[in-house]
Amino acid sequence: MKEKAVLKSILKKRAAQFVKPFKRVRLGFTSKQFEGARIESNRLREALSIFESYFSPRVRVETDLALQRLSGPLEEARTRNISFLLLKRFVQEEKNSDVRQKTEEILKEVEAVYEKSFQKAAKQLKHIKPKKVAKTLLDDFKPSEDFEFKSLTKQLNQSREKLFNQIVRLIRSSQKEELSELQSQSEKFCYLLELAVEAGYEKGKRLLQIVRVLNERLIEIHDEEKFREFIQNLEKERAISSERVSDIVRLRTIRNRLAVFQAHSLQALHAHLPVSLQFLKRHLVWKEN
């Protein structure tokens, strides 16, 4: 009975965290709220997948559809925001005044694109009723009478093994596709391990720290790659008009500078992989305190 109460408390906390980013400020939603909504939506979705048998089919489907409607616009808004911030950083670091002025013109254009995706995401957030979603989940939640947190051990180890094997594949191949899959596996394991630690799995705290660093490294690489793709698409657009040739030269310079950032990010990731493997190779065993 005690473990059921703790599980209910954890879900209640997840639901409250999901609701928080949706509280509109005076001038509308902020980029920080968008990012918060994205993260908490993913956390809530992972909790639903772990304990799906404790919810009715109707509530699972309705909640999943609501979270899916959020996913696309929030991911797009985040990508555009990161592109804007990275380009802004390049402008601030540029010492040549002529080059800086030209880059600032491109920055304004990128900002306009970001604003459109921002508005699109804000529109989706307005349509979601987070408090209703949270209340429906909590009212519908019915864990089995024999529930024990030890039952998470199997899921933890399955997710741990997938992450471990994905890291090994990345080391062996160094393919971009492996990076993308690694980010997905790392994020899922991190959410599951967070939940286990909240439930009292003390031995998972150090591993959680390691996986969070791994996540940060992977997110940084993902953001830089999305920015590179964005700049490359701008280059293609400029190539259509002969009047924008100077833009193409500047965009290529930005892309070349970005390559240095990407190299450093990859180096930092690969430096962390042996540590991650060392901690992930151990079978996780749930022990009572």
LINHU-V300704 format. One record per pair of residues at least 12 apart in sequence whose C-alpha atoms are under 10 Angstrom apart, sorted by the first residue. I is the first residue (numbers start at 0). J is the second residue. Records with the same first field share a line. If there is no record, write none. Layout:
# LINHU-V300704
I: J ; J
This chain:
# LINHU-V300704
0: 144 ; 145 ; 146 ; 147
1: 146 ; 147
2: 142 ; 144 ; 145 ; 146 ; 147 ; 148 ; 198
3: 141 ; 142 ; 143 ; 144 ; 145 ; 146 ; 147 ; 148
4: 142
5: 148 ; 197 ; 198 ; 199
6: 50 ; 142 ; 146 ; 147 ; 148 ; 194 ; 197 ; 198
7: 137 ; 140 ; 141 ; 142
8: 137 ; 197 ; 198
9: 46 ; 194 ; 195 ; 197 ; 198
10: 43 ; 46 ; 47 ; 133 ; 136 ; 137 ; 140 ; 194
11: 133 ; 134 ; 136 ; 137
12: 133
13: 39 ; 40 ; 42 ; 43 ; 46 ; 133 ; 194
14: 39 ; 40 ; 42 ; 43 ; 129 ; 130 ; 132 ; 133 ; 134 ; 136 ; 137
15: 39 ; 129 ; 130 ; 133 ; 134
16: 35 ; 36 ; 38 ; 39 ; 40 ; 42 ; 43 ; 133
17: 35 ; 36 ; 37 ; 38 ; 39 ; 40 ; 41 ; 42 ; 43 ; 129 ; 130 ; 132 ; 133
18: 35 ; 36 ; 39 ; 40 ; 128 ; 129 ; 130 ; 131 ; 132 ; 133
19: 32 ; 35 ; 36 ; 39 ; 129 ; 130
20: 32 ; 33 ; 34 ; 35 ; 36 ; 37 ; 38 ; 39 ; 124 ; 129
21: 33 ; 35 ; 36 ; 121 ; 124 ; 125 ; 127 ; 128 ; 129 ; 130
22: 124 ; 129
23: 121 ; 124 ; 125
27: 118 ; 121
28: 117 ; 118 ; 120 ; 121 ; 122 ; 124 ; 125
29: 117 ; 121
30: 73 ; 76 ; 77 ; 80 ; 117 ; 121
31: 77
32: 121
33: 69 ; 72 ; 73 ; 74 ; 76 ; 77 ; 117 ; 120 ; 121 ; 124
34: 73 ; 74 ; 76 ; 77
35: 73
36: 66 ; 69 ; 70 ; 73 ; 124
37: 66 ; 69 ; 70 ; 71 ; 72 ; 73 ; 74 ; 76 ; 77
38: 70 ; 73
40: 63 ; 65 ; 66 ; 67 ; 69 ; 70 ; 73
41: 66 ; 67 ; 70 ; 186 ; 187 ; 190
42: 186 ; 187 ; 189 ; 190 ; 191 ; 193 ; 194
43: 62 ; 63 ; 66 ; 133 ; 190
44: 59 ; 62 ; 63 ; 66 ; 67 ; 190
45: 186 ; 187 ; 188 ; 190 ; 191 ; 194
46: 187 ; 190 ; 191 ; 194
47: 59 ; 62 ; 63 ; 136
48: 63
49: 151 ; 154 ; 191 ; 194
50: 140 ; 141 ; 142 ; 151
51: 140 ; 142
52: 140 ; 141 ; 142 ; 143
53: 139 ; 140 ; 141 ; 142 ; 143
54: 136 ; 137 ; 138 ; 139 ; 140 ; 141 ; 142
55: 136 ; 139 ; 140 ; 141
57: 139
58: 132 ; 135 ; 136 ; 139 ; 140
59: 136 ; 139
61: 132 ; 135
62: 132 ; 133 ; 135 ; 136
65: 123 ; 126 ; 127 ; 128 ; 129 ; 132
66: 127 ; 132
68: 120 ; 123 ; 124 ; 126 ; 127
69: 120 ; 121 ; 122 ; 123 ; 124 ; 126 ; 127
70: 120 ; 123
71: 120 ; 123
72: 116 ; 117 ; 118 ; 119 ; 120 ; 121 ; 122 ; 123 ; 124
73: 116 ; 117 ; 119 ; 120 ; 121 ; 123 ; 124
74: 116 ; 120
75: 113 ; 116 ; 117 ; 119 ; 120
76: 112 ; 113 ; 114 ; 115 ; 116 ; 117 ; 118 ; 119 ; 120 ; 121
77: 113 ; 116 ; 117 ; 120 ; 222
78: 113 ; 116 ; 221 ; 222 ; 223 ; 225 ; 226 ; 229
79: 109 ; 110 ; 111 ; 112 ; 113 ; 114 ; 115 ; 116 ; 117 ; 222 ; 225 ; 226 ; 229
80: 109 ; 110 ; 112 ; 113 ; 114 ; 116 ; 117 ; 222 ; 226
81: 113 ; 219 ; 222 ; 223 ; 225 ; 226
82: 106 ; 109 ; 110 ; 113 ; 222 ; 223 ; 224 ; 225 ; 226 ; 227 ; 228 ; 229 ; 230
83: 105 ; 106 ; 107 ; 108 ; 109 ; 110 ; 111 ; 112 ; 113 ; 226
84: 106 ; 109 ; 110 ; 226
85: 106 ; 222 ; 223 ; 226 ; 257
86: 102 ; 103 ; 105 ; 106 ; 109 ; 110 ; 226 ; 230 ; 253 ; 257
87: 102 ; 103 ; 105 ; 106 ; 107 ; 109 ; 110
89: 102 ; 103 ; 106 ; 253 ; 256 ; 257
90: 102 ; 103 ; 105 ; 106 ; 253
91: 103
98: 249
99: 249
101: 245 ; 246 ; 249 ; 250
102: 246 ; 249 ; 250 ; 253
104: 246
105: 233 ; 246 ; 249 ; 250
109: 229 ; 230 ; 233
148: 195 ; 198 ; 199 ; 200 ; 285 ; 286 ; 287
149: 195 ; 200 ; 284 ; 285 ; 286 ; 287
150: 285
151: 191 ; 192 ; 194 ; 195 ; 284 ; 285
152: 192 ; 195 ; 200 ; 282 ; 283 ; 284 ; 285
153: 283 ; 284 ; 285
154: 188 ; 191 ; 192
155: 188 ; 189 ; 191 ; 192 ; 195 ; 282 ; 283 ; 284 ; 285
156: 188 ; 279 ; 280 ; 281 ; 282 ; 283 ; 284
157: 188 ; 282
158: 184 ; 185 ; 187 ; 188 ; 189 ; 191 ; 192
159: 184 ; 185 ; 187 ; 188 ; 189 ; 191 ; 192 ; 278 ; 279 ; 280 ; 281 ; 282 ; 283
160: 184 ; 188 ; 279 ; 280 ; 281 ; 282
161: 181 ; 184 ; 185 ; 188 ; 279
162: 180 ; 181 ; 182 ; 183 ; 184 ; 185 ; 186 ; 187 ; 188 ; 210 ; 275 ; 276 ; 279 ; 280
163: 181 ; 184 ; 185 ; 272 ; 275 ; 276 ; 277 ; 278 ; 279 ; 280
164: 181 ; 276 ; 279 ; 280
165: 177 ; 178 ; 180 ; 181 ; 182 ; 184 ; 185
166: 178 ; 180 ; 181 ; 182 ; 184 ; 185 ; 269 ; 272 ; 273 ; 275 ; 276
167: 181 ; 272 ; 273 ; 276
168: 181
169: 181 ; 269 ; 272
170: 269 ; 272 ; 273
173: 269
175: 221 ; 224
178: 217 ; 220 ; 221
179: 217 ; 218 ; 220 ; 221
181: 213 ; 214 ; 217
182: 213 ; 214 ; 215 ; 216 ; 217 ; 218 ; 220 ; 221
183: 214 ; 217
184: 214
185: 210 ; 211 ; 213 ; 214 ; 217
186: 210 ; 211 ; 213 ; 214 ; 215 ; 217 ; 218
188: 207 ; 210 ; 211
189: 206 ; 207 ; 208 ; 209 ; 210 ; 211 ; 213 ; 214
190: 207 ; 211
191: 207
192: 204 ; 206 ; 207 ; 210
193: 207 ; 208 ; 211
195: 207 ; 285
199: 285 ; 286 ; 287 ; 288
200: 284 ; 285 ; 286 ; 287 ; 288
201: 285 ; 286 ; 287 ; 288
202: 283 ; 284 ; 285 ; 286
203: 283 ; 284 ; 285
205: 278
206: 275 ; 277 ; 278 ; 279
207: 278
209: 271 ; 272 ; 274 ; 275 ; 276 ; 278 ; 279
210: 271 ; 272 ; 274 ; 275 ; 278 ; 279
212: 268 ; 271 ; 275
213: 267 ; 268 ; 269 ; 271 ; 272 ; 274 ; 275
214: 268
215: 268
216: 264 ; 265 ; 266 ; 267 ; 268 ; 269 ; 271
217: 264 ; 265 ; 267 ; 268
218: 264
219: 260 ; 261 ; 264 ; 265 ; 268
220: 260 ; 261 ; 262 ; 263 ; 264 ; 265 ; 267 ; 268
221: 261 ; 264
222: 261
223: 257 ; 258 ; 260 ; 261 ; 264
224: 257 ; 258 ; 261
226: 254 ; 257
227: 250 ; 251 ; 253 ; 254 ; 255 ; 257 ; 258 ; 261
228: 254
229: 254
230: 247 ; 250 ; 251 ; 253 ; 254 ; 257
231: 247 ; 250 ; 251 ; 253 ; 254
232: 250
233: 246 ; 247 ; 250
234: 246 ; 247 ; 248 ; 249 ; 250 ; 251 ; 254
235: 247
237: 250
